Amino acid sequence: MLSQRKLTISFGVFIFLISVACVGPNNLISQSATSKGEQSIVWESEPRLVGEGSGLQLMLRTSEGMNFVYAAPGEEGGQDLLYVTSHNVGDTFKTKYKINTTPGEVSSHGENEPRILAGTGIGMFAGWQGGRDFKFARSMNFGRSFTPAITINDDEGGKASHSFQTMEVGPDGTIYAAWLDSRNRKTDPPGTQSLYLARSVNRGASFEKNIKITSGVCPCCRPSIAFGDSGKVFITWRQVFEGDNRIVVVATSENKGQTWSAPVRVTQEGWRINGCPHSGPSMKYVNGKLFVVWYTGADNKPSLRAGRSSDDGKSFEFLGEVQGRVHDANHPNVKIINDKAWVIFQGRDPGSKDEWAKVSPWVISITSEGRFSSPVQLPSLGDSVSYPSIFPGTGGRVYATWTELAENGPKTVLCRGRLHN
C-alpha cells in the first residue's frame, strides 16, 4: 500500500509539472490529478472575488443558479449576513442584501460560519449565530426575500452560547440543525460543552424541541452530519476523554435523529491537548461507506487523517494521512462528487523556499476502496486562505469557496473547476 501511494504521489507531481510547463507561470491551471483512468478537476487560473467578508457558502440549483451567503462588516458595526446570487455561473454577482433583521448581530469567525442549504421544492434555508443564539431564516420565493429570523435553540435567549452550527437537509426534506451549546455548563466537564440537535419537518417554518446528544464535547470544533441508507443519520464531533484526550467520534440515529447510539471512536487514541483546536471533523456517506476526515496535531505533526466505516458507523478503519507533503494542513471539508469523496483543505506549499509559503487551498479525492489521490494546489488571489469548502455542480462543474486574509480585511473568493477523465 505504501509503495502504491508513493507511486500515485509521484505521478501527481509529474502531471502537475507538465501542466505548469504547458500553460506558463502567469496562467496556471491547477489540476487535481488522480491515477490513470480516474477523474481529475481542472480549476480556473484566476478565482473570483465575491465580496469583502468571511465564511462564504454556496447553494446551487439544478439550473446552476448560484446562491451565496457570507458575513460582511455591518453598516452599524458588527457583522451582517449578506445574500448574493449569480445567474451566469459566477461570471458576475448581484442581488446583494442583508438576511438578518437585527443589525450587526452575526458572529462569524473561524469554523463558526453561516450555512445555506436547498430544501425540497423552492425552499432555501440560512442559519447563523446571531448574538448568542442559533438563528434561522428561509426563502420560499427563489431568494427574492427571506422570512424574519427565528431562534432554533429553545432555552432562554442570551443566557448560553449556541455556536459552531451545522445544518443538513435529509433525503425526505427534514432539516437537521446541530450546534455546540453551553446551557449545561454547571454539569458539563470543565472546558467542554454539550452537543444539541433540532429538526424541522415543515420546511423550516418551525423547529421541534431541542435534543441533547451528549456532553463533554470539545467547545469549538464544529460537528458534521451525514445520511446513510434506510434512513440512518450520522453525526460526528470531537469528544474530550480523560486526560484531555480529544478523539473524533460518530453516533448513529435510526429514527431520524430522535435518539442516538453511544458514540463510536474513529480511532482509539486521539490528540492530548489542553485546549481546543478550532477544527472539527467532516463526514460523508457514499456507496455504503462512511468517510470521516479530521485534523490532529498529535505527534507534533499537523496532519489530516481519514477513517472509513463499512458497517454504518459501528466500527472504523484508519486509512492514513491525506495531506501528502503539504505543511500545516487543516480544516478539511468533504463532499461527494460522482460517487467519490473529495476533500478540500488549507495548507502551505512544501516546495516553497523556506517552507513558510502563504496558506493555499488543496484538493484530494478518496475512492470507495480508500485510495487517495495526490494533493493538488488551487490558485488564489494572493493572500493566505482559510476555511475552504468544495461544492458539486451539474454537468461536471465543481466549485470551491474560501476566505482570504488580506491586510485591509478578509475577502470571500469563488474558484470554478471542471471534472476531466
Residue pairs with C-beta under 8 A, 6 or more apart in sequence:
4 371
5 320
5 371
5 372
8 34
8 35
8 371
8 372
8 373
8 374
9 324
9 325
9 374
11 33
11 35
11 36
11 374
12 33
12 34
12 373
12 374
12 375
12 376
13 374
15 31
15 33
16 30
16 31
16 33
16 376
19 28
19 29
19 30
19 31
20 28
23 29
23 45
27 45
28 45
28 379
29 42
29 43
29 44
29 45
30 42
30 43
30 45
30 376
30 377
30 378
30 379
31 40
31 41
31 42
31 43
31 376
31 420
32 40
32 41
32 42
32 43
32 342
32 363
32 364
32 365
32 373
32 376
32 417
33 40
33 373
33 374
33 376
34 40
34 365
34 373
34 374
35 371
35 373
37 421
38 365
38 367
38 373
38 421
39 338
39 340
39 365
39 419
39 420
39 421
40 373
40 419
40 420
40 421
41 342
41 363
41 376
41 398
41 417
41 418
41 419
41 420
42 417
42 418
42 420
43 378
43 379
43 400
43 415
43 416
43 417
44 379
44 415
44 416
44 417
45 379
46 379
47 378
47 379
47 380
47 381
47 413
47 414
47 415
47 416
48 90
48 93
48 413
48 414
48 415
48 416
49 381
49 411
49 412
49 413
50 56
50 68
50 70
50 84
50 93
50 401
50 411
50 412
50 413
50 414
51 70
51 72
51 82
51 84
51 93
51 96
51 411
51 412
52 72
52 73
52 409
52 410
52 411
52 412
53 70
53 71
53 72
53 73
53 79
53 82
53 108
53 403
53 410
53 411
53 412
54 70
54 71
54 108
54 109
54 113
54 387
54 403
54 410
54 412
55 69
55 70
55 71
55 108
55 113
55 114
55 387
55 403
55 412
56 68
56 69
56 70
56 389
56 401
56 402
56 403
56 412
56 413
56 414
57 68
57 69
57 70
57 113
57 114
57 115
57 116
57 389
57 401
58 66
58 67
58 68
58 116
58 389
58 391
58 399
58 401
58 414
59 66
59 67
59 68
59 116
59 117
59 118
59 124
60 66
60 67
60 118
60 391
60 392
60 393
60 394
60 399
61 67
61 118
62 394
64 89
64 393
64 394
64 395
64 397
65 85
65 86
65 87
66 85
66 86
66 87
66 89
66 90
66 399
67 83
67 84
67 85
67 116
67 124
67 143
68 83
68 84
68 85
68 86
68 93
68 116
68 401
68 412
68 414
69 81
69 82
69 83
69 84
69 99
69 114
69 115
69 116
69 126
69 128
70 81
70 82
70 84
70 108
70 114
70 412
71 79
71 80
71 81
71 82
71 106
71 108
71 113
71 114
71 128
72 79
72 80
72 82
73 79
73 80
73 409
74 80
74 103
74 104
74 106
75 103
76 103
76 104
77 104
78 103
78 104
78 105
78 106
79 104
79 105
79 106
79 107
79 108
80 98
80 99
80 100
80 103
80 104
80 105
80 106
81 98
81 99
81 100
81 106
81 114
81 126
81 128
82 96
82 97
82 98
82 99
83 95
83 96
83 97
83 98
83 99
83 126
83 143
83 146
84 93
84 94
84 95
84 96
85 93
85 94
85 95
85 143
86 92
86 93
86 94
87 94
89 397
89 416
90 399
90 414
90 416
95 143
99 126
99 137
99 146
99 149
100 106
100 128
100 130
100 135
100 137
100 149
101 148
101 149
102 130
102 131
102 149
105 130
105 131
105 135
106 114
106 128
106 129
106 130
107 128
107 129
107 130
107 131
107 163
108 114
108 128
108 129
110 220
110 278
110 386
110 387
111 164
111 220
111 221
111 222
111 278
111 279
111 280
111 331
111 387
112 129
112 163
112 164
112 165
112 220
112 222
113 387
114 126
114 127
114 128
115 125
115 126
115 127
115 128
115 165
115 166
115 167
116 124
116 125
116 126
116 127
117 124
117 125
117 167
117 168
117 169
117 175
118 124
118 125
118 169
119 125
119 138
119 169
119 173
119 175
119 203
119 204
120 169
120 173
120 203
121 203
122 140
122 141
122 142
123 138
123 139
123 140
123 203
123 204
124 138
124 139
124 140
124 142
124 143
124 146
125 136
125 137
125 138
125 167
125 169
125 175
125 204
126 136
126 137
126 138
126 139
126 146
127 134
127 135
127 136
127 152
127 165
127 167
127 177
128 134
128 135
128 165
129 135
129 162
129 163
129 165
130 149
130 151
131 157
131 158
132 157
132 158
132 159
132 160
132 161
132 162
132 163
133 151
133 152
133 153
133 157
133 158
133 162
134 151
134 152
134 153
134 162
134 163
134 165
134 177
134 179
135 149
135 150
135 151
135 152
136 149
136 150
136 151
136 152
136 177
136 204
136 207
137 146
137 147
137 148
137 149
137 150
138 146
138 147
138 203
138 204
138 205
139 145
139 146
139 147
140 147
140 203
150 206
150 207
151 157
152 162
152 177
152 179
152 198
152 207
152 210
153 160
153 162
153 179
153 181
153 183
153 196
153 198
153 210
154 198
154 207
154 209
154 210
155 181
155 183
155 210
159 183
160 181
160 182
160 183
160 185
161 180
161 181
161 182
161 193
162 179
162 180
162 181
162 182
162 196
163 179
163 180
163 220
164 179
164 180
164 220
164 221
164 222
164 223
164 280
165 177
165 178
165 179
165 222
166 177
166 178
166 179
166 222
166 223
166 224
166 225
167 175
167 176
167 177
167 178
167 225
168 175
168 176
168 225
168 226
168 227
169 175
169 176
170 176
170 227
170 233
170 256
171 227
171 231
172 231
172 256
173 201
173 203
174 199
174 200
174 201
174 256
174 257
175 199
175 200
175 203
175 204
175 207
176 197
176 198
176 199
176 225
176 233
176 257
177 197
177 198
177 199
177 200
177 207
178 195
178 196
178 197
178 198
178 213
178 223
178 225
178 235
179 195
179 196
179 223
180 193
180 194
180 195
180 196
180 217
180 219
180 220
180 221
180 222
180 223
181 193
181 194
181 195
181 196
181 212
182 188
182 193
182 194
182 219
183 194
184 193
184 194
184 212
184 215
185 193
187 215
188 194
188 215
188 216
189 215
189 216
189 240
191 219
191 240
191 274
191 276
192 215
192 216
192 217
192 218
192 219
192 240
193 215
193 217
193 219
194 212
194 213
194 214
194 215
194 217
195 212
195 213
195 214
195 215
195 217
195 223
195 235
195 237
196 210
196 211
196 212
196 213
197 210
197 211
197 213
197 235
197 257
198 207
198 208
198 209
198 210
198 211
199 207
199 208
199 211
199 256
199 257
200 206
200 207
200 208
201 208
211 257
211 258
213 235
213 251
213 260
214 237
214 239
214 251
214 260
214 263
216 239
216 240
216 241
217 237
217 238
217 239
217 240
218 237
218 238
218 239
218 240
218 246
218 276
218 277
219 276
220 276
220 277
220 278
221 237
221 238
221 276
221 277
221 278
221 279
221 280
221 281
222 280
223 235
223 236
223 237
223 280
223 281
224 235
224 236
224 237
224 280
224 281
224 282
224 283
225 233
225 234
225 235
225 283
226 233
226 234
226 235
226 236
226 283
226 284
226 285
226 290
227 233
227 234
227 285
228 234
228 252
228 285
228 290
228 312
228 313
229 288
229 312
230 254
231 254
231 256
232 252
232 253
232 254
232 312
232 313
233 252
233 253
233 256
233 257
234 250
234 251
234 252
234 253
234 283
234 285
234 290
234 313
235 250
235 251
235 253
235 260
236 248
236 249
236 250
236 251
236 266
236 281
236 283
236 292
237 248
237 249
237 280
237 281
238 246
238 247
238 248
238 249
238 270
238 277
238 280
238 281
238 294
239 246
239 247
239 248
239 249
239 263
240 246
241 247
241 270
243 272
244 272
244 273
244 274
245 269
245 270
245 271
245 272
246 270
246 271
246 272
246 273
246 277
247 265
247 266
247 267
247 268
247 269
247 270
247 271
248 265
248 266
248 267
248 270
248 281
248 292
248 294
248 307
249 263
249 264
249 265
249 266
250 263
250 264
250 266
250 283
250 290
250 292
250 309
250 313
250 316
251 260
251 261
251 262
251 263
251 264
251 313
252 260
252 261
252 264
252 312
252 313
252 314
253 259
253 260
253 261
261 313
264 313
264 314
264 315
264 316
265 316
266 281
266 292
266 294
266 307
266 316
266 318
267 305
267 307
267 316
267 318
269 298
270 296
270 298
271 277
271 296
271 297
271 298
272 298
273 297
277 295
277 297
279 294
279 295
279 330
279 331
280 294
281 292
281 293
281 294
281 332
282 292
282 293
282 294
282 332
282 333
282 334
282 343
283 290
283 291
283 292
283 293
283 334
284 290
284 291
284 334
284 335
284 336
284 341
285 291
285 336
286 336
286 339
286 340
286 341
286 368
287 339
287 368
288 310
289 308
289 309
289 310
289 368
290 308
290 309
290 312
290 313
291 306
291 307
291 308
291 334
291 341
291 366
292 306
292 307
292 308
292 309
292 316
293 304
293 305
293 306
293 307
293 322
293 332
293 334
293 343
294 304
294 305
294 332
295 302
295 303
295 304
295 305
295 329
295 330
295 331
295 332
296 302
296 303
296 304
296 305
297 303
302 327
302 328
302 329
302 330
303 321
303 323
303 329
304 321
304 322
304 323
304 329
304 330
304 332
304 343
304 345
305 318
305 319
305 320
305 321
305 322
306 318
306 319
306 320
306 321
306 322
306 343
306 366
306 370
306 372
307 316
307 317
307 318
307 319
308 316
308 317
308 319
308 370
309 315
309 316
309 317
310 317
317 370
319 366
319 370
319 372
320 372
322 329
322 332
322 343
322 345
322 364
322 366
322 372
322 375
323 329
323 345
323 347
323 362
323 364
323 375
324 350
324 364
324 372
324 374
324 375
325 350
325 375
326 345
326 347
326 348
326 349
326 350
326 362
326 375
327 347
327 348
327 349
327 350
327 355
328 346
328 347
328 348
328 359
329 345
329 346
329 347
329 362
330 345
330 346
330 347
331 345
331 346
331 386
331 387
331 388
332 343
332 344
332 345
333 343
333 344
333 345
333 388
333 389
333 390
334 341
334 342
334 343
335 341
335 342
335 389
335 390
335 391
335 392
336 342
336 392
337 390
337 392
337 398
337 419
338 392
338 419
339 368
340 365
340 366
340 367
340 368
341 365
341 366
342 363
342 364
342 365
342 366
342 390
342 398
343 363
343 364
343 365
343 366
343 390
344 361
344 362
344 363
344 378
344 388
344 389
344 390
344 400
345 361
345 362
345 388
346 359
346 360
346 361
346 362
346 385
346 386
346 387
346 388
346 402
347 359
347 360
347 362
347 375
348 355
348 356
348 357
348 358
348 359
348 360
349 357
349 360
349 377
358 380
358 382
358 383
358 384
358 385
359 384
359 385
359 386
360 377
360 378
360 380
360 384
360 385
361 377
361 378
361 380
361 385
361 388
361 400
361 402
361 415
362 375
362 376
362 377
362 378
363 375
363 376
363 378
363 390
363 400
364 372
364 373
364 374
364 375
364 376
365 372
365 373
366 372
366 373
378 388
378 400
378 415
379 415
380 402
380 404
380 413
380 415
381 404
381 411
381 413
382 404
383 404
383 405
383 406
383 411
384 404
384 405
385 402
385 403
385 404
385 405
385 413
386 402
386 403
386 404
386 405
387 402
387 403
388 400
388 401
388 402
389 400
389 401
389 402
390 398
390 399
390 400
391 398
391 399
391 400
391 401
392 398
393 399
396 418
396 419
396 420
397 416
397 417
397 418
397 419
398 416
398 417
398 418
398 419
399 414
399 415
399 416
399 417
400 414
400 415
400 417
401 412
401 413
401 414
401 415
402 412
402 413
402 415
403 410
403 411
403 412
403 413
404 410
404 411
404 413
